[in-house]
Each structure stands twice: as C-alpha cells, then as structure tokens.
Amino acid sequence: MESAPATSFSALGISMANAPDLHWGIVLLLSALIGGLFTIPWSLVQANWARKADPTSNALRYFLFGFGLVVVAVIGIIASVGVNNEPSPVFALIFGLMVLAAAILVIIAYFDIRSVIEDAYRKLGSPYPLSGVMTFFFAQIYLQYHLSKLHQIQKGVSILNP
C-alpha cells in the first residue's frame, strides 16, 4: 500500500504526513471486540505516522521490538514446558522479564508518538500539552483522539468549537 502524500497546511506553510483518521470511539470498540488483532496493527499505523511526521521518532522501532519480545517470550514459554506441563521457574522468570521489557518499550513508543503530536500542535501555533496520565492509561485511544483532530486541521475543518 502506497503512503499518502504529505498534506500542506497552506495558510501556515506547514507540511506534514496525513494523520490517521479513525474516530477514537471506533478504535475503542474494535480494540474491545477483537483486542490484539486490531490494537497491534493500529499501534503500528500510529507509529508509522509519527515516523513520517518526525523522522527522528523511534516509536515504530520500539513497537516492533516490543511485539517481537512478546512473540519470543510466548514461544519460549511454550517450548520450555517440562514433564509436569509447567515451564521451568528460571525460564518463566526470563520470559516474564521479556514481557515486562516489551510492555516498557510499548509505553515508551506511545510517549514518543505523544511528543510528535505535541510538536505538530506547536507547529500550528497552539502549544497544547497532552496529558502524561491519559497517555499512560489510555494511550492508543487518547492519541487517536488527537490524531483525528490533526487530520481535521489538515483537511481545513475548524475544530475551534468542540
């Protein structure tokens, strides 16, 4: 699939990759209904936008490495099941630490996307700080809300009235 061309905020002289436009409520609904089958790919979509909007963003790398660690940990747990149908305690600890490291990488990736969104708001002349607490607890949904706002701005839709 070919990436969308950069959209110009012609009046402001700003050029930025098209923000993914999917209502945050739909993201919440799909995440609740099908979980990882939607959450993981949509996280990658958000991280890919961040990479296009700011080439220094590492969110995509953090997500890919974090998701890779989870896959390796799950395969490792399954492979380490012993005679008692339980993994060795040492392997369980190692793979548990891998899952913890993956979770930390995913959180870092979401905060990286958050900083790219804040930078986009700054470029628009509206330094709008995003909440760290909301980013931590509702990362994908909260960030998608702001990405949709950016998409509306890119399309020239007024968002001044909530």
Stockholm file with secondary structure:
# STOCKHOLM 1.0

chainA/1-162         MESAPATSFSALGISMANAPDLHWGIVLLLSALIGGLFTIPWSLVQANWARKADPTSNALRYFLFGFGLVVVAVIGIIASVGVNNEPSPVFALIFGLMVLAAAILVIIAYFDIRSVIEDAYRKLGSPYPLSGVMTFFFAQIYLQYHLSKLHQIQKGVSILNP
#=GR chainA/1-162 SS CCCCCCEEETTTTEEECCCCCCCHHHHHHHHHHHTHHHHHHHHHHHHHHHHHHCTTCCHHHHHHHHHHHHHHHHHHHHHTBCTTSSBCHHHHHHHHHHHHHHHHHHHHHHHHHHHHHHHHHHHTTCCCCCCHHHHHHHHHHHHHHHHHHHHHHHTTCCCSCC
#=GC SS_cons         CCCCCCEEETTTTEEECCCCCCCHHHHHHHHHHHTHHHHHHHHHHHHHHHHHHCTTCCHHHHHHHHHHHHHHHHHHHHHTBCTTSSBCHHHHHHHHHHHHHHHHHHHHHHHHHHHHHHHHHHHTTCCCCCCHHHHHHHHHHHHHHHHHHHHHHHTTCCCSCC
//
